[in-house]
């Protein structure tokens, strides 16, 4: 399997838009190979047969991909974007005594009265901040922080890598925190 992977990836990428979809096509191909191995008649080499299955799956997937935007495409755009999770101005410059440490630390919420944090208005602000997030970030923060799913469950359900899930969650939490800080500064 590993010996054919680089070539399979190149072939799949000839048909589909991005690497994550190509990797899914490769996985589907190996499943099809395992399921159809008993029907392999040997009229061609095993490698040729595998790559024919790959090309057929990739062409089919390309047609479907052309009609819709996959969730994985939204995730890769959000996870690979240039936007910083926290404004760079919040950190000390590289030439400072404590480079890249907080210059302006996040406001402590522990000093606020408990009733203020539990107030319906604050909860509403949090809900609105979550609703304003890009779709993939909103999905991850909702499943992790509201529904209580663990990282593996979220990654499996959304079909993302653990690394993408962590990046999306970090960015989502940072944006919600920033929105809440702005709101609390107004009050």
N, C-alpha and C positions, 0 to 999 in steps of 0.2 A: 504494500500500500504506500509506504513512505517513498519508495523509489519512483513511483509514478506521480506523486503529488505535485511537484513543480510544473510538469508538463500538463497535468490535468488543470491546474490553475490557469495556465496560459490559454489553454483551449477554451475553458469556461469564460474567461474574460473577453474572448472574441465575440461572445454572444450577449453577455449581461453587462450591466452598467458599472458595478463596483465589486470590490473584493469580497465583502461579506456575503453578497448574493452568490458569487462564484463558489465560495466555500460551502454554502448551503447546497448548491447544485452537486458539488463533489460528494458531500455526505449522502444525498439522495441517490447518487450514482452507485456508491458502494453498497447501499441497502438493496438497490435493484440487482446489482451483481450477485449479492449473496442469495437473494430470493430466486434469481433465475439461473443460478449455476447448474442446476440439474438439467436445464433445458439447453445448455450450451452444446452445440453439435460439432464444434471443431472445424467448421468450414473456413474459418479464418483463425488467426492467432488469438490467444486470450486477450492480449493487449489491444489488438484491433477491436475486438468485441466490446471491451470495457470502454474504449474511447468513442465507439459508436453510440453506446448508451449515454455517455457523458454529453456528446454533442446533441443528441435528441432531447435530453433533459434540459440542457442549456437553451436550446432554441425554444422549447415550450415555455420555459421560465421567462425568456426575453419577451415573448408575446404577452404574457401575463403582466410582467413588469411595466410594459409600455402603456398599459391601461390604468395603472394605479401607482401611487407612491407608497413604497413599503415603509413600515414603522422603522425598520433598521436604517433607512436613509435619513429619517428625521433625527435619529439618535446620533448617527455619525456626524451630521452637520452640527448638532448642538455640542457633542463631545469634543469635536475638533476645532470649534470656533476660536476666534482670537480673543473673545471677551474675557477679561479677568474675572474670577469669582469674587474678588474683593478689590476695590479701587486701589491702584498702586500707591496713591498718595497717603494711604493709611499706614504705610511702612516707611521705616527709615531708609535713606539712600545708602548705596554700597560703600560710600566713603565715611559714613557716620561711625560713632563708637560701637553701636550695636546694629550692624548692617542687617537689613531685611527683618528687623523686629518691629513690633507695632510702634508707630509714631503716635497714633491716636487709637488707643485700645477700644474695643467694643464696649458700649455702655453696659454696666452690670444691672441686671434686672432684679437682683436680690434685694436691692435697696427700695424697690417699689412696694407699696402695700399689696398684700395678696389679693385683696378684692379688686384692685385695678387690673391685675393680670387676668383675673377670672371674669372680668366684665364682658358682657356680650359685645360691646363695641370693639374691644380688642380682638376677640375671636373673629368677628366679622372682618376686621382688617387682615387678619391672617388668612382667612378664607379667600378674600379678594386677591391677596398677593399670590396665593397658590393658583388661583384661576388665571392670573395674568402670565403665568410661566409658559414657556414653549411646551408643546404636547408631551415630548418624551420626559422632560424634567418634571412636569406635572404628574405624569403617570408614576414615575419612580418615587417622588416624595409622598404621593398619596398612598401607594402600597406600603412603603417602608414606615412612614411616620404616622399615618392615620389608621391604616389597616393593620399595622404591626407585623407585616411579613418580614422574614429574614432576607439577607442579601441573595442567597442562593435561590430562594423561591422567586424573587423579583427577576433575577437574571433569567431563570428558566421560563418564567411566564412571558416576559417581554422578548425573549430571544436575543439577549445582549450578553456581552462578556461581563465578567465580574468587574473588570477595570472600567468599562463604559458605565456600568451601573454606579460605581463609586464616584466617577466624575460628574455624572448627571445629578446624583444626590447632593454632592458638595455644592455644585452651582445652584441647585434649587434652594437648598438651605441658606446659602449666602444671600440670594436675592430676597427670600422671605425675611431673613433677619434684617437686611438693609431697609426693606419697606417698613418693617416694624420699628426700627430705630428712627426712621423719618417721622412716623406717626407719633411715637412717644416724645420726640423732640418738640412736636407741635403742641402737645397737650400741656 
